[in-house]
Amino acid sequence: MRHEGRTAVITGAAGGIGRAYALRLAAEGAAVAVLDRADGSPVVKEILDAGGRAIAVQADLTDPASVVAAQAEITEQLGTADILVNNAGMYPNRPFETMTFEEWRAVFTLNTDALFHTAKAFVPGMRERGWGRIVNMTSNSVGLVIPGFTHYVASKMAAIGFTRGLATDLADAGITVNAIAPSLVRTATTEAGPAEFFEIVPQLQAIRQVQVPEDLTGMLSFLVSDDAAFITGQTMYVDGGLVRS
Ligand SMILES: NC(=O)c1ccc[n+]([C@@H]2O[C@H](COP(=O)([O-])OP(=O)(O)OC[C@H]3O[C@@H](n4cnc5c(N)ncnc54)[C@H](O)[C@@H]3O)[C@@H](O)[C@H]2O)c1
């Protein structure tokens, strides 16, 4: 029960990697807010059935007012958030030459701008407490070239820059900020994408297996624990040894 007494907000937790994060932190004692544009109640039910504590809050993370409303609801129901996991993201595959500016902006609005909105909403409570953990999801695609991801790679590099800058600004408040970079992870969304990625990417990893969401949960649990108090501004590659940094 490593996270007993903590409240964790996990964005994009209605499915995929976020769902695995929510289940893991809840299993280790955290009260979890499943914050998603989609309905997170099936994940909440899984947590409650296992004896944990969770609520589902629906919000559009690209809308600052929606994030502010979600923060108020979470605080009212679960108290001040100690842990913020910025997991929601999108990764449409599109060659640069057919990409529109609207598509470029849509990716940045969720993968980068939303990190600003959630940090603005949840950092004040952490600062008041003098303890906080923020984890941002980036991708090992920042260190590898896969065609059709100019917008995505640029937005996930921005997430790394945001992680470093925020870590610096919040260190005096006992708040750490780190990032996790997975490889290609099997989720409903990646399964709906180009099938050849599942042939190509695992072969580039040292561990040549297709990554699953549960491969990432140990790192998340560590980063948001007291054990990781002296680690901040870092990007952790949990990618089967593809990027050897
Ligand atoms: N799956 C992979 O292969 C992979 C690899 C590297 C990095 N990542 C990153 O990990 C994170 C999770 O990936 P995933 O595959 O689990 O994604 P996913 O598509 O399965 O889930 C994303 C979640 O975000 C939610 N969401 C989307 N837009 C939203 C919005 N505007 N407001 C609120 N919620 C919104 C969706 O409803 C969904 O539940 C993303 O940041 C992604 O870029 C994924």
The ligand as an SDF file (V2000), in Angstrom:
LIG
                    3D

 44 48  0  0  0  0  0  0  0  0999 V2000
    0.2460    3.3050  -27.0900 N   0  0  0  0  0  0  0  0  0  0  0  0
    1.4690    3.5700  -27.5080 C   0  0  0  0  0  0  0  0  0  0  0  0
    2.0740    2.8640  -28.3260 O   0  0  0  0  0  0  0  0  0  0  0  0
    2.2110    4.7650  -26.9570 C   0  0  0  0  0  0  0  0  0  0  0  0
    3.5870    4.8760  -27.1860 C   0  0  0  0  0  0  0  0  0  0  0  0
    4.2770    5.9730  -26.6990 C   0  0  0  0  0  0  0  0  0  0  0  0
    3.5950    6.9390  -25.9840 C   0  0  0  0  0  0  0  0  0  0  0  0
    2.2570    6.8120  -25.7780 N   0  0  0  0  0  0  0  0  0  0  0  0
    1.5590    7.8610  -25.0470 C   0  0  0  0  0  0  0  0  0  0  0  0
    0.9020    7.2910  -23.9370 O   0  0  0  0  0  0  0  0  0  0  0  0
   -0.3180    7.9700  -23.6980 C   0  0  0  0  0  0  0  0  0  0  0  0
   -1.4760    6.9860  -23.6680 C   0  0  0  0  0  0  0  0  0  0  0  0
   -1.5180    6.2750  -24.9030 O   0  0  0  0  0  0  0  0  0  0  0  0
   -2.6680    5.1940  -25.1750 P   0  0  0  0  0  0  0  0  0  0  0  0
   -2.2320    4.3820  -26.3160 O   0  0  0  0  0  0  0  0  0  0  0  0
   -3.0440    4.5090  -23.9030 O   0  0  0  0  0  0  0  0  0  0  0  0
   -3.8570    6.1470  -25.6480 O   0  0  0  0  0  0  0  0  0  0  0  0
   -5.3960    5.8060  -25.8450 P   0  0  0  0  0  0  0  0  0  0  0  0
   -5.7830    6.3550  -27.1660 O   0  0  0  0  0  0  0  0  0  0  0  0
   -5.6760    4.3720  -25.5620 O   0  0  0  0  0  0  0  0  0  0  0  0
   -6.0740    6.6530  -24.6770 O   0  0  0  0  0  0  0  0  0  0  0  0
   -6.0490    8.0310  -24.6820 C   0  0  0  0  0  0  0  0  0  0  0  0
   -7.1380    8.5180  -23.7660 C   0  0  0  0  0  0  0  0  0  0  0  0
   -7.1310    9.9380  -23.7940 O   0  0  0  0  0  0  0  0  0  0  0  0
   -8.4660   10.3940  -23.8290 C   0  0  0  0  0  0  0  0  0  0  0  0
   -8.5460   11.7070  -24.4460 N   0  0  0  0  0  0  0  0  0  0  0  0
   -8.2810   12.0130  -25.7380 C   0  0  0  0  0  0  0  0  0  0  0  0
   -8.5040   13.3260  -25.9450 N   0  0  0  0  0  0  0  0  0  0  0  0
   -8.9140   13.8500  -24.7640 C   0  0  0  0  0  0  0  0  0  0  0  0
   -9.3070   15.1400  -24.3500 C   0  0  0  0  0  0  0  0  0  0  0  0
   -9.3320   16.1800  -25.1980 N   0  0  0  0  0  0  0  0  0  0  0  0
   -9.6690   15.3170  -23.0690 N   0  0  0  0  0  0  0  0  0  0  0  0
   -9.6800   14.2780  -22.2110 C   0  0  0  0  0  0  0  0  0  0  0  0
   -9.3170   13.0340  -22.5480 N   0  0  0  0  0  0  0  0  0  0  0  0
   -8.9460   12.8240  -23.8160 C   0  0  0  0  0  0  0  0  0  0  0  0
   -9.2060    9.3450  -24.6480 C   0  0  0  0  0  0  0  0  0  0  0  0
  -10.6110    9.3900  -24.4020 O   0  0  0  0  0  0  0  0  0  0  0  0
   -8.5400    8.0650  -24.2030 C   0  0  0  0  0  0  0  0  0  0  0  0
   -9.2090    7.4470  -23.1130 O   0  0  0  0  0  0  0  0  0  0  0  0
   -0.4270    9.0490  -24.7870 C   0  0  0  0  0  0  0  0  0  0  0  0
    0.0750   10.2680  -24.2860 O   0  0  0  0  0  0  0  0  0  0  0  0
    0.4770    8.5160  -25.8780 C   0  0  0  0  0  0  0  0  0  0  0  0
    0.9790    9.5240  -26.7020 O   0  0  0  0  0  0  0  0  0  0  0  0
    1.5420    5.7450  -26.2430 C   0  0  0  0  0  0  0  0  0  0  0  0
  1  2  1  0
  2  3  2  0
  2  4  1  0
  4  5  1  0
  4 44  2  0
  5  6  2  0
  6  7  1  0
  7  8  2  0
  8  9  1  0
  8 44  1  0
  9 10  1  0
  9 42  1  0
 10 11  1  0
 11 12  1  0
 11 40  1  0
 12 13  1  0
 13 14  1  0
 14 15  2  0
 14 16  1  0
 14 17  1  0
 17 18  1  0
 18 19  2  0
 18 20  1  0
 18 21  1  0
 21 22  1  0
 22 23  1  0
 23 24  1  0
 23 38  1  0
 24 25  1  0
 25 26  1  0
 25 36  1  0
 26 27  1  0
 26 35  1  0
 27 28  2  0
 28 29  1  0
 29 30  1  0
 29 35  2  0
 30 31  1  0
 30 32  2  0
 32 33  1  0
 33 34  2  0
 34 35  1  0
 36 37  1  0
 36 38  1  0
 38 39  1  0
 40 41  1  0
 40 42  1  0
 42 43  1  0
M  CHG  2   8   1  16  -1
M  END
$$$$
